[in-house]
Amino acid sequence: AAAPRSSSDAAPASAPAGIEVVNVKFTIANLDYTALIANPNIHEEMSDLIRAVVATDAGSSVSAKEVQVIFFPGSVKVEASIIPSAGANVAKIKNRLATSAFLSASLLAGVQAVTGLASVSVGPVILLGPVSVTMGLLGPRQLFGSSAPASAASALAPAPAPAPALRAAPEANSPRIAVWSITVLPPLEYFLADRLRDMVNTPHGNLSRLLPLTLARVPGLRYPSYAENASLPVIPLPLPLNNSIGIGPVPGGHRDNDLMKAVDGVAAVARAQLREGMAVHVAIAEAEWKVLKAFDLQENFLADPDVRGVEVAPPFVAMNGPGSTSPYGPWAPGEAVADPGVPDLPPSS
């Protein structure tokens, strides 16, 4: 089995044994332990970020230099031990970490923020199980890290056999969920992260339109009400089922050329129909404009006081000659004239 690997910037080896320490233990799934240890840059950056998260959640009495980080195989098991300065309230530090509602999320965010993480991972990087916070006595691991002498290490209880690394099953054509993350920096990180989550998940909100089909969640914490519980387990999103089907040509497929030709033909017909539809739309718009323009001209002409209407002979006068009387007047002043009406037509045979 591979030996545990500690961070280089840890508590001094001359620290006295027998003092109380706070141990924060958790497991990072889908990390390659061998690749992590072989890459000093990634190893040191991950150690620094874990130290910073633990020290921040532990309170102002703990600095990052008082946190010792050790990695163990078994996907990757992490043990971050706080070796507090003299006079520190170790029980208070332990209780603050154990009741932190954001420790899991902050640790996961710190790990995921490591530069080049993909080169040492074998799948989605998540925290596997809850974060354990306990008190103990300073031992060889905290003093010496990976260089602990055999005599000192033998005084410790034997460690359990490492669990096998959690690896994702091979997949051929699974539909994927695109995952991306951001890190909110102090001092308002909790408030801003909560606010951003609410804005993204509010139906028909501004960010829901900008990020459609997007679920915002705080890694490692239940959604959506996570602030009520002090210690929540990690609930990773499930992988999609391997049940996707092909709905079109796949570049490089055995029928790629024929399918692409068919698609090009359909696309050409669609483009021609779109062009024809646009031409019809333009023609309708032009005809509508001409009709409206004619109405405007007629309205202006009729409303013009300088324009005199054309003299038109009524149909009655036109049919009966110039000497006939127009039924439309003018008439001489006098009594009202009764309209004889239209004579009844003889019944049709």
Secondary structure, DSSP 8 states (H G I E B T S, - for coil): ----EE-SS-S-TTS-TT-EEEEEEEEEEEE-HHHHHH-HHHHHHHHHHHHHHHHHHH-TT--GGGEEEEEEETTEEEEEEE---TT--HHHHHHHHHT-SSHHHHHHHHHHTSTTGGGGEEEEEEE-S--EEEEEE--HHHHHGGG--HHHHTTS---------------SS------------SSSHHHHHHHHHHHHHSTT-HHHHHSTT-----TTS-SS--TT-SS----------S-----S--TTSTTHHHHHHHHHHHHHHHHHHHHHHHHHHHHHHHHHHHHHHHHHHHHHHHT-TT--------HHHHHH-TTS--TT----SSS--------------
